[in-house]
C-alpha cells in the first residue's frame, strides 16, 4: 500500500479487504434537505466542479493491518463508504443503460470490472465491509447493487446509506448524459489520496498519537471522537505494560456507545455533556472537565476504564429515557418540555442510581424526584422566566448514590422556596395567572396541554400523549398554535382599550387549536354558529368553551374570567400545593 496513490489503485490491489471496525462511527454523512447542503451533496459537487486534466484530492486515510489481507479503516471511513456507495449506484446505472464498456480520456473501462474492483471481486471477499450492525443492509443494497431500500432495524446509519444511494441514483438517471457519468467515474477512480499503514504491536500507539495530533489541530471531530482519541493515547502514556488489552476493552465500550448513538434522538455530544455535568465536579467543558479529573487520579488506566464504563451506561440509559418520554403523564416528558438542557443531568443521574446496570428500576423513586423538579421548573418559568434553572445542575453534581433522601429534601425545599430566600414562588406564580395582564407566552402552551389532560382524566378518557401533542401541533416543545377565542383583530366589533389590555391575552381567552382550525376561524365572532361548532371537538378543553358559547351566546369579560378561574384552580392544585 503506497503512501500516495489513487482510489482506483487502492481498490485494485488483489485480495485486499477494507473494513470499518465496530468501535468506529457508523455511516453519518447526510444528504442536504430544506435548502441546506449535506456532505453527500458536497462530495458530488466537488466531482462535478473538478476541472478537466487535473487530479482530484480525496483525502488522507489511516489503516491498520489486522490479519491476512484485511485492513481496518481508522480514519477516512465516511469518504470511503461514500465512494463505495457511489460506485454501486454507477454500476447499476451503467447496467440499466446497457453500457458494458466505455472509453474516457483515452482509457478503456468495463462495467463489470468496476463492480469487481470496488464491490465484489470474482475471486475473494467483498472489497469493503461497513460496521457489523449495518452489514446486512449495506451488502444487500450496495455490494449486491440491490433495489430493496427497506430499513429493517431503523438505524439512522442505514437510513443515511439509503438516502445517499437514492441521491446518487437520482443524479445519475437520465437525462444525465453518458459522458457525464464517465467523467464522474474517472475523477473518483483517479482521485489522489494519501495513506498511512499501521501494523504490529505499535500500531495502536501510533494511531492514538495521530488522533491526538488531529485533535490538537482542531479538525472537524465531535467532542466524543476527540475524547476517544485522547483516552486511548492516555492509556499508552500511563499504562504501557497492559496498554493493548486496555485499548481493546476501550474499543469494545465505544462500539457499544456508537450502537446506542444510532438509536438516539439526542446528539452524542449533548449526552456526553449531560454525563459530565452530572458526574464530574468541574463546570468546564466536557473535555476539559475529563482532563482535569484524570489529572487528579492516581491510577489513570483504572479511572479511564471506570469513566468509559459509566459513560457507556449513560448512553444506554438515555436510549431508555427517550423511549419513556413519549408516554402519557410521564414526569420525564414534562421536565424535558419545560427545560431539558438543565434538567437532564439530574434525570440521568437518577436513572444511574436507580438501575441495575442495563435498565431502569425503582421508577417510582425517579418519578417522585422528577415531579418535584417539574414544580420547580414550572414556578421558575412563570416567576423568573427560567432564570437560574442551571442551579439544577449543581443539585445533580451534589447528588450521591446513597443520598436519595437528601435529594428529595433539597428538591422539596427548592420547590417551596426556590434558590433564594427572598423568592416568593407560590405568591408570584399565582399573581401571574390571576392578574388580568398579558399572558401570551410560549410556556402557556404547556399549561393548556396539561389542562386538557386534566379534563380528560376527570372524564375517564384517554390522555393526550406528548407525541400526539407533537403530531397535532407540529412541535416537540409543545410550541403549538395558541388560539384567541375572541380574536385579536375582530371583524365584528371594536375592542375597548381596557379589554385589549386586560382580557384579550388573558389565559381565559386562550386555547390550544390545530393549525387548520385556527386558520378557518379567522377573525369571526366565536358565538357565530360555524365558529362555535369548531370547539365541539375531541379536545375536552374545547368542549368547555363550546358549552359556554352554546349556553350564553357570547364570549366577553365574564366568560373569560370564569374560564381563567377554572384554569387557575387547576394550577393551584397541581403546582402550588
Buried (B, 14 or more C-beta within 10 A) or exposed (E): BEEEBBBBBBBBBEEBBBBBBBBBBBBBBBBBEEEEEBBBBEBBEBBEEBEEEEEBEBBBBBBBBBEEBBBBBBBBBBBBBBBBBBBBBBBBBBBEBEBEEBEBEEEEBBBEEBBBBBBBBEEEBBBBBBBBBBBEBBBBBBBBBBEEBEBEBEBBBBBBBBBBBBBBBEBBEEEEEBEEBBBBBBBBBBBEBBBBBBEEEEBBBBBBBBBBEBBEEEEEBBBBBBBBBBBBBBBBBBBEEEBBEBBEBBBBBBBBBBBBBBBBEBEBBBBBBBBBBBBBEBEBEBBEBBBEBBEEBEEBBEBBBEBBBEBBBBBBBBBBBBEBBBBBBBBBBBBBBBBBBBBBBBBBBBBBBBBEEEEBEBEEBBBBBBBBBBBBBBBBBBBBEBEBBBBBBBBBBEBEEEEBEEBBEBBBEBBBBBBEEEBEBBEBBBEBBBEBEEBBBEBBBBBBBBBBBBBBBEEEEEBBBBBEBBEBBEEBBBBBBBBBBBBEEBEEEEBEEEBEBBBBBBBBBBBBBBEEBBEEBEEBBBBEEEBBEBBBBEBBBBBBBBEBBBEEEEBBBEBBBEBBEBBBEBBBEBBBE
